[in-house]
Every structure is written in C-alpha cells, then in structure tokens.
Amino acid sequence: MSPLPERVSRADAVKAILWGGLFCGTGDLLFAFVFYGSRGATPMGVMQSVAGGLLGKASREGGMATAMLGVGLHYFISFVAAGIYFVASQRLTFLARYPVPCGLAYGIMVYFFMNMVVLPLSAYHSHAFPPPLSPLPILGHMFLVGLPIALVVRHYTGRKAVPRPAPAVTP
C-alpha cells in the first residue's frame, strides 16, 4: 500500500517537492542577494555565510568552494521546506485547498524556524532572540518561500479551492 493517497502519484509528489523547492530556493536566493547586497554583501559572501552554518567563520576563507557548498545547502533546505509542506498537505488538505493564505503563513513559520532553531544550532551559533523583525525578510519568506511552495503543491495535488455556495434565491 502506498503511503500517499491514490489521487497523488509518486511522480506528482516528486514534482511538487522539486519544483516547490526550486522556486522557493531561487526566489529566496535572489532576495538575499538584493537585500544583503544593499547592505554591502556580495553574492559570494551571502553563499559563504550559508556554508558557515556547517563550517563556521572558516567558510569565509574557502572562496568559490564554500560559496558553492552554500548554494547546495540553501537548495537542500528549500527542498526540505517543500517536502514538509507537501507531506503536511496530504493530511491537512486545507493546505493545498487554500494555498495563498496557508503559503503566506508557512513562509512566516519558516522564517521563525530558521531564526529560532536552525541558526542557533549552526556553527555560527547565532542566538538572536527574539529573531529580527525586519519586515522585508519576513515578507520575502511569505511571498518567495511559502507562497511558491503552496501554489506548486496545490498544482500537483490537484486540489482546487472549495467553491462558495450559490446565493439563495428568494421567490
């Protein structure tokens, strides 16, 4: 017996996770380049800081190799985020039925999870609590992380929004 409901094939599950992770990872990466670039960071420095989650401050000395490690880690995290949303949507079907509000909320949850769990456990040991409440990164996670994942999952699971009942006609 398949762990997925019969209406979602394994191929569609893989496509939802891969495309959701790809869109999420690319949007978030471009946001990071622009947002942190406006604060003086280079694209290489941004990606080296992602690799710093494993390597610590030594990631700054690794050149292109650590930047590429950062790209790989960034997309790995994106695919995991898409996978979590997909799996959750198989039990909590409203996640796929209402992708816009659920995706936006998921983006916020990913932002706080990254800042309150992942970063403190990283080799950088960033202990920012409470996490920074800068509106642009939160909005970036809402619209470039959560929303694309939710829309792709809805596309591949085939769940459409529940139609509203027709208004009652009075004679």
Rosetta silent file (secondary structure, phi, psi, omega in degrees, C-alpha in Angstrom):
SEQUENCE: MSPLPERVSRADAVKAILWGGLFCGTGDLLFAFVFYGSRGATPMGVMQSVAGGLLGKASREGGMATAMLGVGLHYFISFVAAGIYFVASQRLTFLARYPVPCGLAYGIMVYFFMNMVVLPLSAYHSHAFPPPLSPLPILGHMFLVGLPIALVVRHYTGRKAVPRPAPAVTP
SCORE:     score description
SCORE:     0.000 S_00000001
   1 L     0.000  136.166 -178.645    0.000    0.000    0.000 S_00000001
   2 L   -77.507  139.449  177.927    1.318    3.444   -0.930 S_00000001
   3 L   -71.565  -13.683  178.971    1.871    5.972    1.870 S_00000001
   4 L   -97.839  147.822  175.153    0.390    8.666   -0.409 S_00000001
   5 L   -57.764  151.028 -175.566   -3.315    8.942   -1.186 S_00000001
   6 L   -60.378  -27.207 -176.937   -4.155    7.366   -4.527 S_00000001
   7 L   -72.345  -15.033  178.963   -5.012   10.726   -6.110 S_00000001
   8 L  -114.565  111.360 -179.928   -1.392   11.913   -5.822 S_00000001
   9 L   -73.064  161.228  176.099    1.075    9.800   -7.765 S_00000001
  10 H   -60.571  -38.813  179.127    4.660    9.430   -6.631 S_00000001
  11 H   -61.399  -42.177  178.242    5.722   11.314   -9.767 S_00000001
  12 H   -68.486  -34.720  176.907    3.484   14.250   -8.838 S_00000001
  13 H   -63.014  -45.875  179.703    4.791   14.171   -5.263 S_00000001
  14 H   -63.770  -43.510  178.774    8.380   14.345   -6.517 S_00000001
  15 H   -61.782  -42.029 -179.535    7.492   17.139   -8.969 S_00000001
  16 H   -61.729  -43.119 -178.406    5.742   19.136   -6.236 S_00000001
  17 H   -71.125  -44.722 -178.542    8.759   18.898   -3.941 S_00000001
  18 H   -66.670  -49.867 -179.612   11.349   19.556   -6.648 S_00000001
  19 H   -67.709  -40.739  177.382    9.537   22.475   -8.319 S_00000001
  20 H   -60.732  -44.623  178.459    8.415   23.924   -4.979 S_00000001
  21 H   -66.300  -38.343  179.734   11.969   23.737   -3.650 S_00000001
  22 H   -66.100  -47.782  179.090   13.430   25.158   -6.848 S_00000001
  23 H   -64.377  -44.991  179.333   11.066   28.155   -6.958 S_00000001
  24 H   -61.218  -50.055 -177.349   11.414   28.762   -3.221 S_00000001
  25 H   -63.102  -40.918 -179.116   15.201   28.424   -3.240 S_00000001
  26 H   -69.768  -44.629  178.370   15.681   30.643   -6.278 S_00000001
  27 H   -62.078  -44.503 -179.754   13.334   33.371   -5.045 S_00000001
  28 H   -66.490  -38.127  179.039   14.875   33.372   -1.584 S_00000001
  29 H   -65.322  -45.505  178.020   18.393   33.385   -3.030 S_00000001
  30 H   -63.480  -39.985  176.321   17.671   36.354   -5.296 S_00000001
  31 H   -59.351  -46.206 -178.925   16.059   38.173   -2.369 S_00000001
  32 H   -61.792  -41.189  178.812   19.159   37.552   -0.237 S_00000001
  33 H   -61.444  -42.738 -178.515   21.451   38.852   -2.991 S_00000001
  34 H   -73.926  -49.338 -175.527   19.429   42.071   -3.312 S_00000001
  35 H   -63.919  -52.267 -178.115   18.633   42.594    0.387 S_00000001
  36 H   -78.238  -24.971  173.750   22.091   41.840    1.771 S_00000001
  37 H   -64.231  -35.265  177.233   23.758   43.286   -1.314 S_00000001
  38 L   -68.970  -12.923  177.384   22.170   46.629   -0.474 S_00000001
  39 L  -106.249   13.546  173.758   23.993   46.307    2.866 S_00000001
  40 L    99.881   -3.252 -179.034   27.363   45.651    1.226 S_00000001
  41 L   -80.462  148.170  174.585   27.399   41.849    0.934 S_00000001
  42 L   -95.316  158.850  175.261   28.497   40.157   -2.268 S_00000001
  43 H   -55.668  -40.131  178.084   26.683   37.125   -3.706 S_00000001
  44 H   -62.608  -42.601  179.079   29.730   35.019   -2.846 S_00000001
  45 H   -63.916  -37.985  177.681   29.675   36.336    0.714 S_00000001
  46 H   -61.372  -47.406 -177.389   25.966   35.565    1.042 S_00000001
  47 H   -71.364  -32.974  174.831   26.504   31.976   -0.052 S_00000001
  48 H   -65.184  -33.275  178.231   29.597   31.583    2.107 S_00000001
  49 H   -67.733  -31.651  174.808   27.509   32.664    5.085 S_00000001
  50 H   -66.294  -44.557  177.159   25.080   29.823    4.318 S_00000001
  51 H   -62.633  -25.663  177.888   28.017   27.399    4.260 S_00000001
  52 H   -61.513  -18.875  174.878   29.013   28.936    7.581 S_00000001
  53 H   -60.391  -31.911  176.785   26.138   27.027    9.105 S_00000001
  54 H   -97.082  -39.230 -170.255   28.345   23.933    8.787 S_00000001
  55 H   -99.504  -11.339 -175.283   31.828   25.423    8.688 S_00000001
  56 H    71.649 -154.877 -175.733   31.554   28.457   10.957 S_00000001
  57 H   -65.493  -17.783  177.927   33.669   31.520   10.238 S_00000001
  58 H   -64.111  -17.953  179.868   36.139   29.410    8.236 S_00000001
  59 H   -62.092  -25.193  179.959   33.604   29.465    5.391 S_00000001
  60 H   -70.517  -17.500 -177.091   34.787   32.999    4.556 S_00000001
  61 H   -98.858    0.226 -173.620   38.237   31.642    3.658 S_00000001
  62 L   -92.478   -0.944  178.071   37.093   28.906    1.268 S_00000001
  63 H    61.507 -142.339 -176.135   36.470   31.018   -1.808 S_00000001
  64 H   -64.141  -31.018 -179.096   34.237   29.609   -4.527 S_00000001
  65 H   -61.747  -45.226 -179.930   34.222   26.129   -2.965 S_00000001
  66 H   -74.605  -28.883  175.317   32.443   27.289    0.191 S_00000001
  67 H   -64.211  -43.081  178.906   30.140   29.543   -1.840 S_00000001
  68 H   -67.986  -35.467  173.106   29.073   26.514   -3.890 S_00000001
  69 H   -60.359  -41.824  178.070   28.615   24.499   -0.704 S_00000001
  70 H   -61.341  -40.883  177.507   26.350   27.320    0.468 S_00000001
  71 H   -61.463  -46.589  179.551   24.301   27.119   -2.741 S_00000001
  72 H   -61.599  -43.898  178.644   23.881   23.375   -2.258 S_00000001
  73 H   -65.013  -39.674  179.525   22.888   23.758    1.388 S_00000001
  74 H   -59.507  -48.003 -179.845   20.473   26.574    0.513 S_00000001
  75 H   -70.566  -32.605  175.358   18.649   24.426   -2.047 S_00000001
  76 H   -59.170  -46.744  178.418   18.706   21.411    0.266 S_00000001
  77 H   -61.639  -40.155  179.400   16.875   23.484    2.889 S_00000001
  78 H   -63.122  -42.743  178.795   14.429   24.689    0.216 S_00000001
  79 H   -67.392  -36.201  176.304   13.638   21.126   -0.878 S_00000001
  80 H   -64.473  -43.784  178.669   13.156   20.074    2.747 S_00000001
  81 H   -60.578  -43.078  178.136   10.749   23.000    3.290 S_00000001
  82 H   -65.457  -40.272  179.052    8.792   21.986    0.174 S_00000001
  83 H   -63.571  -41.487  178.685    8.790   18.350    1.287 S_00000001
  84 H   -62.469  -44.959 -179.664    7.455   19.220    4.725 S_00000001
  85 H   -64.226  -43.282  179.947    4.637   21.291    3.232 S_00000001
  86 H   -60.363  -50.376 -178.261    3.770   18.559    0.736 S_00000001
  87 H   -60.628  -43.860  178.568    3.661   15.820    3.377 S_00000001
  88 H   -61.809  -36.790 -178.287    1.611   18.023    5.708 S_00000001
  89 H   -67.706  -18.421  178.691   -0.817   18.806    2.866 S_00000001
  90 H   -75.432  -25.650  176.712   -1.577   15.104    2.487 S_00000001
  91 H  -100.230  -41.736 -179.156   -3.082   15.029    5.982 S_00000001
  92 L  -102.474   81.714 -169.838   -4.159   18.662    6.338 S_00000001
  93 L   -62.856  -19.978  177.679   -5.856   19.047    2.968 S_00000001
  94 H   -63.443  -22.808  178.504   -6.725   22.700    3.566 S_00000001
  95 H   -62.027  -36.819  178.250   -3.026   23.473    2.982 S_00000001
  96 H   -88.707  -28.506 -179.976   -3.450   22.584   -0.694 S_00000001
  97 H   -71.275  -34.089 -177.035   -7.036   23.822   -0.985 S_00000001
  98 L  -123.637   70.748 -171.263   -6.184   27.325    0.220 S_00000001
  99 H   -68.310  -29.324 -176.361   -2.600   27.852   -0.964 S_00000001
 100 H   -70.012  -58.597 -179.892   -2.443   31.633   -0.694 S_00000001
 101 H   -65.394  -37.099 -178.975   -3.236   32.143    2.997 S_00000001
 102 H   -70.285  -39.167  177.971   -1.602   28.862    4.003 S_00000001
 103 H   -65.220  -42.000  178.169    1.507   29.537    1.926 S_00000001
 104 H   -63.059  -41.990  178.133    1.909   33.035    3.336 S_00000001
 105 H   -66.023  -38.596  178.779    1.547   31.663    6.873 S_00000001
 106 H   -63.611  -38.955  177.076    4.026   28.877    6.079 S_00000001
 107 H   -58.995  -40.844  177.553    6.563   31.459    4.910 S_00000001
 108 H   -64.937  -42.611 -179.923    6.307   33.187    8.297 S_00000001
 109 H   -64.391  -40.002  178.099    6.731   29.867   10.093 S_00000001
 110 H   -63.084  -42.565  179.572    9.810   29.029    8.009 S_00000001
 111 H   -57.040  -50.284 -177.481   11.303   32.454    8.804 S_00000001
 112 H   -70.109  -35.534  176.562   10.907   31.968   12.546 S_00000001
 113 H   -62.887  -44.396  179.032   12.055   28.328   12.436 S_00000001
 114 H   -61.656  -41.828 -175.764   15.219   29.330   10.593 S_00000001
 115 H   -81.175  -26.141 -176.073   15.925   32.157   13.043 S_00000001
 116 H  -103.929  -16.477 -178.587   14.958   30.415   16.263 S_00000001
 117 H  -121.210  -58.712 -172.906   16.094   26.821   15.602 S_00000001
 118 H   -64.963  -52.800 -177.755   18.408   26.443   12.607 S_00000001
 119 H   -62.509  -42.083  176.526   20.653   29.476   13.132 S_00000001
 120 H   -63.653  -27.245  179.442   21.174   28.887   16.871 S_00000001
 121 H   -87.910   -7.196 -177.061   22.169   25.268   16.097 S_00000001
 122 L   -74.775  170.195  178.807   24.501   26.282   13.263 S_00000001
 123 L   -65.885  -20.047  174.871   28.285   26.532   13.525 S_00000001
 124 L   -74.653  -23.693 -178.906   27.840   30.310   13.724 S_00000001
 125 L    53.759   49.365  178.475   25.774   29.792   16.883 S_00000001
 126 L   -74.349  118.314 -178.314   23.638   32.833   16.199 S_00000001
 127 L  -114.471   55.240  178.480   21.472   33.385   19.274 S_00000001
 128 L   -81.559  105.161  175.177   19.305   36.260   18.167 S_00000001
 129 L  -134.489  127.880   -3.673   16.238   36.114   20.389 S_00000001
 130 L   -69.982  160.495 -179.402   13.798   37.348   19.628 S_00000001
 131 L   -63.377  157.128  179.718   14.623   36.993   15.941 S_00000001
 132 L   -58.951  135.778 -178.029   14.942   40.176   13.937 S_00000001
 133 L  -104.579   35.921  176.380   11.535   41.522   12.999 S_00000001
 134 L   -64.465  126.382 -174.476   12.641   43.344    9.880 S_00000001
 135 H   -65.855  -32.148 -176.553    9.557   43.409    7.651 S_00000001
 136 H   -65.905  -47.388  176.470   11.364   42.824    4.345 S_00000001
 137 H   -63.292  -34.765  177.794   12.868   39.402    5.200 S_00000001
 138 H   -66.621  -45.900  176.692    9.543   38.293    6.685 S_00000001
 139 H   -62.471  -38.554  176.594    7.689   39.441    3.561 S_00000001
 140 H   -58.993  -43.560  178.301   10.355   37.763    1.445 S_00000001
 141 H   -67.692  -35.360  179.091    9.727   34.468    3.211 S_00000001
 142 H   -64.117  -52.034 -171.483    5.979   34.891    2.847 S_00000001
 143 H   -90.266  -21.472 -176.080    5.964   35.638   -0.886 S_00000001
 144 H  -112.048  -10.110  177.930    9.152   33.904   -2.087 S_00000001
 145 H  -114.589  -67.376 -174.708    9.290   30.845    0.172 S_00000001
 146 H   -66.426  -47.151 -175.892    5.869   29.845    1.497 S_00000001
 147 H   -63.955  -47.825  178.845    3.637   31.012   -1.335 S_00000001
 148 H   -61.030  -39.271  178.421    5.513   29.338   -4.223 S_00000001
 149 H   -60.887  -48.622 -177.309    5.698   26.069   -2.309 S_00000001
 150 H   -63.620  -40.312  179.877    1.971   26.134   -1.538 S_00000001
 151 H   -67.339  -39.261  178.425    0.996   27.019   -5.116 S_00000001
 152 H   -68.031  -42.652  178.017    3.158   24.262   -6.579 S_00000001
 153 H   -60.733  -44.001  178.465    1.811   21.712   -4.093 S_00000001
 154 H   -60.839  -42.314 -179.888   -1.749   22.704   -4.981 S_00000001
 155 H   -59.434  -45.908 -175.298   -0.929   22.379   -8.679 S_00000001
 156 H   -84.267  -17.512  177.292    0.459   18.863   -8.350 S_00000001
 157 H   -92.409  -12.852  175.676   -2.048   17.547   -5.840 S_00000001
 158 L    76.611    9.239 -179.924   -4.987   18.716   -7.939 S_00000001
 159 L   -85.169  122.480  179.010   -6.879   20.232   -5.038 S_00000001
 160 L  -100.322  162.171  178.111   -8.803   23.288   -6.058 S_00000001
 161 L   -60.713  145.095  179.331  -10.323   25.884   -3.775 S_00000001
 162 L   -69.865  125.939 -179.368  -13.661   24.860   -2.354 S_00000001
 163 L   -67.389  146.452  176.100  -16.387   26.659   -4.339 S_00000001
 164 L   -76.663  145.390  177.856  -18.624   29.003   -2.431 S_00000001
 165 L   -65.382  147.580  178.092  -22.253   28.010   -2.263 S_00000001
 166 L   -66.582  144.301  179.458  -24.538   29.837   -4.646 S_00000001
 167 L   -63.488  145.444  179.485  -26.531   32.618   -3.017 S_00000001
 168 L   -68.256  135.715  178.926  -30.034   31.642   -2.024 S_00000001
 169 L  -100.438  125.326  178.679  -32.654   32.885   -4.458 S_00000001
 170 L   -99.135  135.607 -178.946  -35.805   34.152   -2.848 S_00000001
 171 L   -71.950    0.000    0.000  -39.028   33.972   -4.866 S_00000001
